[in-house]
């Protein structure tokens, strides 16, 4: 790993739902032991309000987050890049570990549809923490 803390970048198209929830969970569950980034290949104007509500149910506030544009620098600076439906728009760098998480897109969905997506993301983040050798806090 390039630093004393592993670095993970979550990428989805709009950086408004899945990647925001995953980044929030990783930051929360790692207790700061992992450097967390998120970005989108075509960032939206704001974080999905239903994703904000779903995370608030978990006691995690993402209401102040803003979608960010994906840059090659962010990819290159990360040890792990987790893509969520951004296809071939993610730049590739040798030495960076890539994972593709196939998850339903919460855009335009109600809270009853977003909750299972949120819960799936939480489970995958816990698995990722284990793979990184980081003990979850606040789990």
N, C-alpha and C positions, 0 to 999 in steps of 0.2 A: 504494500500500500504506500502511496506517495506521501502521506502525512501520518501523524500519530493517531488521527481519527479517520476512520473510513468515511468516504464521501459518496452519497447517493443522489442521483438526479432522476426525478420522475417527469416523464414527458407524455402529454396527450395533445390532441389537436388544439383545443381552446384554452388549456390550462385553467379551466374554470370549475371542474368537478373532480374527476377521478384522481388526477395528479395532485390537486390541492388537498384532497382528503388523505391520500397516501403520505404526502409530505408532512401533514399535520400529525398523523399517527406516528410516523417515524420519529419526528422531533419529540413528541410527547412520550412515547414508549422507550426511547433510547436515553431520555434524561440528558440530552446534550452530548452523548458519547459518539454520535454520528453527525457529520456535517450534511445538512439536508438542503436540496435545491429542487425547484420545480419550474417547468417552462412549457410553452406550447409552440407548435409549428405555425399556428395561425391564432394567436391569443385573442380571447374574447374581450369584451369591454369590462366585464366584472365577473366575480366568482358567482357561480350558480347559487341563488338564495336557498334552494332546497338542499343543496350540499351543506351550506352554512347551517341550516336548521338541523340536518341529520347529525352533523358533528357536535352541535350544541347539546344534543341529547346525550352525547358521550362526555360532556363537560369540556369540550375542546372548542375554543373560539377561533374561527377562521374568517370572521366578518371583516377584518382589516386587510386581508390579503388581496393582492391584485394580480391578474394574469400577467405573465412575463414572457417575452419572446425567447425562443430557443436560439442559443448561439453556439458555434463550434467551440468557443473557449469553455463554456459551461460543461460541454460533453467531455472535452479533453481533461478538464480538472477533476472529473469524477472517477471513482473506482468502479462504481456500478451505475449503469443507466437502465432504468426500467421504463419501457415504452408501453403505452396503452392506446393502441389504435392509431398511431401516427404513421404507420407504414414506412415507406422508404424516405420520408422527409428528415429522418434523424441522421446526422452525420456519423460516420464510422471512424473510430480511431483504434489502431492496434493497441493491445494491452488493457483496454477498457472492457469490463464484463458487461454484456448486454442480456437483458431478460425482457420478454414480451408477455405482459399480463393481459389475457383476453378477458375483458370485463364489459358488461353492458354500459352504454353511455347514459349517464343520468340526465342529460340535457332534455328539458321539456317534460320530465317525468315528475310524478307526485312523490311525496315522502314515503308512501308505502312501497314504491318501486325502488327508491334510492336506499332505503335501510338495508336490504340484502346486499346491495352493491358495496355499501359502506362496510358491512360486516365481513364480506369477502376480502376487501382491501385490508382490514385489520388483521385477519388471519394470515394473509400473505406477508404483511409487514412483520408480524411476529416470526414467521419462518425465515424471512430475510435477516432479521436480527440474529437469529440462531446461526445462520450461515456466516454472518460477519463476526461471530464470537462475542456478541454484545448481549449482556443480561438485560432483559426488559425491566423497566421500572414503571410503576403505575399501571401494570397490566391487571 
